[in-house]
Amino acid sequence: MEPQSSTRSNSQWTDGWVTLQHLRTNLFIASWALILLAAGMSVGIPGPSGLAIAAPLGIVGSIMLVWAISMKEEPQGLTDEEISNWAPESDPLPPGAGGSVMYRVDTTLDTPIRTSILCGACGHVEWVEGKKPASYTCTGCDLQLWEEEE
């Protein structure tokens, strides 16, 4: 059973390890917050006790800032091969409103222009060259999914 949560997490589970997303941005925010907190405490708390608290916070904030500046966060996109080999999952879709059959149409934006059509009734995926056709009947279950009127 998977735990359900109503909040979004800022991490992903990968092979048992948690990988943080947007680590560089989070480090920038946290480091500046620590530096500003340290500056405020050094001014606001008189004597050596203020400095004893503010100095470690400022040092840690400075180290985090240098770490964030030295990081390279590049988006982890898909390779051209992964994009060209992509296909929708061939699982049946739940029925739509009023029991209508749902379908999914995906068209590539780059050449070669190809369109995948997923029939929600049987889960059959078919590829068509070019853009979405004006009408389509599923070859897996002989069900007409749509017909556009002109």
C-alpha positions as CSV (number, residue, x, y, z in Angstrom):
1,M,0.0,0.0,0.0
2,E,1.4,3.4,-1.0
3,P,1.2,6.2,1.5
4,Q,-1.0,9.0,0.2
5,S,-0.3,12.7,0.9
6,S,-2.1,15.8,0.0
7,T,1.2,17.8,-0.2
8,R,3.8,17.7,-2.9
9,S,7.2,16.4,-2.0
10,N,10.5,18.1,-3.2
11,S,12.3,14.8,-3.5
12,Q,12.1,11.6,-5.6
13,W,12.9,8.0,-4.7
14,T,15.4,6.4,-7.0
15,D,16.6,2.9,-6.3
16,G,16.1,3.4,-2.5
17,W,17.9,6.8,-2.5
18,V,16.2,10.2,-2.2
19,T,17.3,12.7,-4.8
20,L,16.4,16.3,-4.1
21,Q,15.0,18.5,-6.8
22,H,16.1,22.1,-7.1
23,L,19.0,21.6,-4.7
24,R,20.9,24.6,-6.0
25,T,18.0,27.0,-5.5
26,N,17.3,25.7,-2.1
27,L,20.9,26.1,-1.0
28,F,20.9,29.8,-2.2
29,I,17.7,30.5,-0.2
30,A,19.0,28.7,2.9
31,S,22.4,30.3,2.8
32,W,21.1,33.8,2.4
33,A,18.6,33.2,5.3
34,L,21.5,32.0,7.5
35,I,23.7,34.9,6.6
36,L,20.9,37.5,7.3
37,L,20.0,35.7,10.5
38,A,23.6,35.8,11.6
39,A,23.9,39.5,10.8
40,G,20.7,40.3,12.7
41,M,21.8,38.3,15.7
42,S,25.2,39.9,15.8
43,V,23.7,43.3,15.9
44,G,20.7,42.5,18.0
45,I,22.3,40.5,20.8
46,P,24.9,42.4,22.6
47,G,28.2,41.0,23.9
48,P,30.1,37.8,23.2
49,S,26.9,35.6,23.4
50,G,25.5,37.2,20.3
51,L,28.8,36.7,18.5
52,A,29.0,33.1,19.7
53,I,25.6,32.4,18.1
54,A,26.0,34.5,15.0
55,A,29.5,33.5,14.0
56,P,28.7,29.7,13.4
57,L,25.5,30.7,11.5
58,G,27.3,33.1,9.3
59,I,30.1,30.7,8.6
60,V,27.7,27.9,7.7
61,G,25.7,30.3,5.5
62,S,28.8,31.4,3.7
63,I,29.9,27.8,3.1
64,M,26.5,26.9,1.8
65,L,26.5,30.0,-0.5
66,V,29.9,29.0,-2.0
67,W,28.6,25.4,-2.4
68,A,25.5,26.7,-4.2
69,I,27.5,29.0,-6.5
70,S,29.9,26.1,-7.4
71,M,27.0,23.7,-8.4
72,K,25.8,23.3,-11.9
73,E,22.2,22.5,-12.1
74,E,21.3,21.5,-15.6
75,P,17.8,20.1,-16.5
76,Q,17.8,16.3,-16.9
77,G,16.1,16.1,-20.3
78,L,15.5,13.1,-22.5
79,T,18.0,12.1,-25.2
80,D,17.0,12.2,-28.8
81,E,16.8,8.4,-28.8
82,E,14.5,8.3,-25.8
83,I,12.3,10.9,-27.4
84,S,12.0,8.9,-30.7
85,N,11.4,5.6,-28.8
86,W,8.7,7.0,-26.5
87,A,5.3,5.4,-26.7
88,P,2.2,5.8,-24.4
89,E,1.4,2.9,-22.0
90,S,-1.0,0.5,-23.6
91,D,-3.4,0.2,-20.7
92,P,-7.1,0.6,-21.0
93,L,-8.5,4.0,-19.8
94,P,-11.4,4.3,-17.4
95,P,-14.8,5.1,-19.0
96,G,-15.6,8.8,-19.5
97,A,-18.6,10.8,-18.6
98,G,-21.8,8.9,-19.3
99,G,-19.9,5.7,-20.1
100,S,-18.3,7.1,-23.2
101,V,-15.0,5.6,-24.4
102,M,-11.9,7.7,-23.7
103,Y,-8.9,7.9,-26.0
104,R,-5.6,9.6,-26.0
105,V,-3.9,11.3,-28.9
106,D,-0.2,12.4,-28.8
107,T,1.5,14.2,-31.7
108,T,5.2,14.8,-32.0
109,L,6.3,18.4,-32.5
110,D,9.6,17.6,-34.2
111,T,10.1,15.9,-37.6
112,P,9.1,13.2,-38.4
113,I,5.6,14.2,-37.3
114,R,3.9,11.1,-35.9
115,T,0.7,10.6,-33.9
116,S,0.0,7.9,-31.4
117,I,-3.6,6.9,-30.7
118,L,-4.5,5.0,-27.5
119,C,-7.9,3.4,-27.4
120,G,-9.3,3.5,-23.9
121,A,-11.6,0.6,-24.4
122,C,-9.0,-2.1,-25.3
123,G,-5.6,-0.3,-24.7
124,H,-4.5,-0.7,-28.3
125,V,-1.8,1.8,-29.4
126,E,-1.4,2.7,-33.0
127,W,1.0,5.1,-34.7
128,V,-0.1,7.2,-37.7
129,E,2.2,9.3,-39.8
130,G,1.4,13.0,-39.7
131,K,-1.1,14.8,-37.6
132,K,-4.3,13.6,-36.0
133,P,-6.6,12.1,-38.6
134,A,-10.1,13.5,-39.1
135,S,-11.6,10.2,-38.0
136,Y,-10.3,7.0,-36.5
137,T,-11.6,3.5,-35.8
138,C,-9.6,1.4,-33.5
139,T,-8.1,-1.7,-35.2
140,G,-8.0,-3.6,-31.9
141,C,-11.7,-3.5,-31.1
142,D,-13.3,-1.9,-34.2
143,L,-14.8,0.9,-32.2
144,Q,-15.0,4.4,-33.8
145,L,-13.2,6.8,-31.4
146,W,-14.0,10.1,-33.2
147,E,-15.2,11.6,-36.4
148,E,-14.7,15.3,-36.9
149,E,-17.4,17.3,-38.7
150,E,-16.3,19.8,-41.3
